[in-house]
Amino acid sequence: MTDTMQTLHFQLLPPEPGQDWPPPCEQEIERRYQVVPSVVCAMCCLFGIIYCFFGYRCFKAVMFLTGLMFGSVVIFMLCYKERVLDTQLSVEASVGIGLGIGILCGLVTMLVRSVGLFMVGLLLGLLLAIASLIVMEQFYHPRTVWVPVALLLGIGMLFAVLTLQWQRFFTTLSTAVFGSAIMTVTVDYFIELFLLVQYVYQRLKVAPPQAVCWYSWVILGIWPVLSLLGVLVQWKVTGEGYSHTEGKSWANLGAGYERADPTKDQLSISLLH
C-alpha cells in the first residue's frame, strides 16, 4: 500500500531546491505502470463514464458516491497528514477510517436530498474554479495562496446554492463535468503519468510558473469536449423524461394517462345513458 501511495503521488512533488524543471516536451516519461494504480484508474474511468453520461438518471447513486468521495478524501488526508491521539496512523488505517466515515457521509447525502444537491453543486464549483485558475495562469500569476482559496470557496458556494435552486440542470451539468474530469485524469495517467495533474496541483499551491508540453493541453481539451457531450447525452437520451423528485419517467406517466383515457370515456358514456 505504501508503494502504491508513493507511485500515485510522486509526480506531485516539486524538484529539489536549486533544480529547474526540465523542458516539458523534452522530459522523458518512464512509463512504469503498476498493477494497483492502473486498476484504480481503470475503475475510476468506468465511474467517470457513468457520471458523465448517466449521472442524472442514476440520481441516488450519484448522491451516495459524491458524499462517499468527499468524506473519504477529507478524512483520509486528515488522518494521514495529522497525528491522531499522538499517534501517526498508517496508510491502511487512514484508508479504513476514511472509507468508514465516507460511507456514512454517502448515506447522508443519498437520504437527505438537500445535502446531496449541495455537495453536487459544491463539486461543480470547485471544478470550475480549478479551470479558472488554469486559464488565469496564462495571463496572471497569483502572488498569494489566498487567491485560489477565495476562488475555490466563492465559486464552490455559489454553485452549491444554484444547484439547490435549479436542481435538474445543475445536477446534469455537475455530473457531466465531474465524469469528464475523471476520464481526463485517467487519460493523463496512462499517457504522461499525471503530468497534467501535477500542473494543476502547482496552480493550487501558487508555485512558480511551469510550462507544459502541447500534448498536455490536448489531454486537457478532452475535459470540455466530454463535458459538453455528457450534457447533451443526458439531456436528450439518458435523462429525458426522468424526474428525480418523482423517481419515475414522465413519459411513462403520460403513456399511462393516455391508456386510461378510453376507459374514462366509456365510463362517462355509460353514466349518461
Backbone hydrogen bonds, N-H to C=O, Kabsch-Sander energy under -0.5 kcal/mol:
donor,donor_aa,acceptor,acceptor_aa,energy
5,M,1,M,-2.2
6,Q,2,T,-2.2
7,T,3,D,-2.2
8,L,4,T,-2.4
9,H,5,M,-1.3
10,F,6,Q,-1.2
12,L,9,H,-0.9
13,L,10,F,-1.3
19,Q,16,E,-2.4
26,E,23,P,-0.8
27,Q,23,P,-0.8
27,Q,24,P,-0.7
30,E,28,E,-0.7
31,R,29,I,-1.1
32,R,30,E,-1.9
33,Y,31,R,-0.9
38,S,34,Q,-1.8
39,V,35,V,-2.6
40,V,36,V,-2.6
41,C,37,P,-2.5
42,A,38,S,-2.2
43,M,39,V,-2.4
44,C,40,V,-2.5
45,C,41,C,-2.2
46,L,42,A,-1.7
47,F,43,M,-2.3
48,G,44,C,-2.4
49,I,45,C,-2.0
50,I,46,L,-1.9
51,Y,47,F,-2.8
52,C,48,G,-2.9
53,F,49,I,-2.4
54,F,50,I,-2.1
55,G,51,Y,-0.9
58,C,54,F,-2.4
59,F,56,Y,-0.7
59,F,57,R,-0.9
62,V,58,C,-2.5
63,M,59,F,-2.3
64,F,60,K,-2.2
65,L,61,A,-2.8
66,T,62,V,-2.3
67,G,63,M,-1.9
68,L,64,F,-2.6
69,M,65,L,-2.5
70,F,66,T,-2.4
71,G,67,G,-2.6
72,S,68,L,-2.4
73,V,69,M,-2.4
74,V,70,F,-2.2
75,I,71,G,-2.2
76,F,72,S,-2.5
77,M,73,V,-2.3
78,L,74,V,-2.1
79,C,75,I,-2.8
80,Y,76,F,-2.8
81,K,77,M,-2.2
82,E,78,L,-1.9
84,V,87,T,-2.5
85,L,83,R,-0.6
87,T,84,V,-0.9
89,L,79,C,-0.6
89,L,87,T,-0.8
94,S,90,S,-2.3
95,V,91,V,-2.5
96,G,92,E,-2.3
97,I,93,A,-2.5
98,G,94,S,-2.6
99,L,95,V,-2.6
100,G,96,G,-2.3
101,I,97,I,-2.4
102,G,98,G,-2.4
103,I,99,L,-2.3
104,L,100,G,-1.5
105,C,101,I,-2.5
106,G,102,G,-2.5
107,L,103,I,-2.2
108,V,104,L,-2.0
109,T,105,C,-2.5
110,M,106,G,-1.7
111,L,107,L,-2.4
112,V,108,V,-2.8
113,R,111,L,-0.8
116,G,112,V,-2.0
117,L,113,R,-2.8
118,F,114,S,-2.1
119,M,115,V,-2.2
120,V,116,G,-2.2
121,G,117,L,-2.5
122,L,118,F,-2.4
123,L,119,M,-2.3
124,L,120,V,-1.9
125,G,121,G,-2.4
126,L,122,L,-2.4
127,L,123,L,-2.1
128,L,124,L,-2.3
129,A,125,G,-2.2
130,I,126,L,-2.1
131,A,127,L,-2.2
132,S,128,L,-2.1
133,L,129,A,-2.1
134,I,130,I,-2.0
135,V,131,A,-2.1
136,M,132,S,-2.9
137,E,133,L,-1.9
138,Q,134,I,-0.6
138,Q,135,V,-1.1
139,F,136,M,-1.6
140,Y,136,M,-3.6
147,V,144,T,-1.2
149,V,145,V,-1.7
150,A,146,W,-2.6
151,L,147,V,-2.2
152,L,148,P,-2.8
153,L,149,V,-2.5
154,G,150,A,-2.8
155,I,151,L,-2.4
156,G,151,L,-0.5
156,G,152,L,-1.6
157,M,153,L,-2.5
158,L,154,G,-2.1
159,F,155,I,-2.3
160,A,156,G,-1.6
161,V,157,M,-2.1
162,L,158,L,-2.2
163,T,159,F,-2.0
164,L,160,A,-1.2
165,Q,161,V,-1.2
166,W,162,L,-3.0
167,Q,165,Q,-0.6
170,F,166,W,-1.7
171,T,167,Q,-2.0
172,T,168,R,-2.2
173,L,169,F,-2.3
174,S,170,F,-2.6
175,T,171,T,-2.4
176,A,172,T,-2.0
177,V,173,L,-2.4
178,F,174,S,-2.8
179,G,175,T,-2.4
180,S,176,A,-2.1
181,A,177,V,-1.8
182,I,178,F,-2.2
183,M,179,G,-2.1
184,T,180,S,-2.1
185,V,181,A,-2.3
186,T,182,I,-2.1
187,V,183,M,-2.3
188,D,184,T,-2.3
189,Y,185,V,-2.0
190,F,186,T,-2.1
191,I,187,V,-1.7
192,E,188,D,-2.2
193,L,189,Y,-1.5
194,F,188,D,-0.8
195,L,192,E,-0.6
198,Q,194,F,-2.3
199,Y,195,L,-1.9
200,V,196,L,-2.2
201,Y,197,V,-2.5
202,Q,198,Q,-2.1
203,R,199,Y,-1.5
204,L,200,V,-1.8
205,K,201,Y,-1.5
206,V,203,R,-0.7
207,A,202,Q,-2.6
216,S,213,C,-1.0
217,W,213,C,-1.1
218,V,214,W,-1.6
219,I,215,Y,-2.1
220,L,216,S,-2.4
221,G,217,W,-1.8
222,I,218,V,-0.6
222,I,219,I,-1.3
223,W,220,L,-1.3
225,V,221,G,-1.3
226,L,222,I,-2.7
227,S,223,W,-2.2
228,L,224,P,-2.4
229,L,225,V,-2.2
230,G,226,L,-2.8
231,V,227,S,-2.2
232,L,228,L,-2.2
233,V,229,L,-2.6
234,Q,230,G,-2.4
235,W,231,V,-2.3
236,K,232,L,-2.6
237,V,233,V,-2.4
238,T,233,V,-1.5
239,G,234,Q,-1.7
242,Y,239,G,-1.7
243,S,248,K,-1.2
247,G,243,S,-2.3
248,K,243,S,-0.6
250,W,241,G,-4.7
251,A,241,G,-0.6
253,L,249,S,-1.7
254,G,250,W,-2.5
255,A,251,A,-2.4
256,G,252,N,-2.5
257,Y,253,L,-2.2
258,E,254,G,-2.3
259,R,255,A,-2.2
260,A,256,G,-1.4
261,D,257,Y,-1.0
263,T,259,R,-0.5
264,K,260,A,-1.9
265,D,261,D,-2.3
266,Q,262,P,-2.3
267,L,263,T,-2.3
268,S,264,K,-1.9
269,I,265,D,-2.1
270,S,266,Q,-2.2
271,L,267,L,-1.8
272,L,268,S,-1.6
273,H,269,I,-1.6
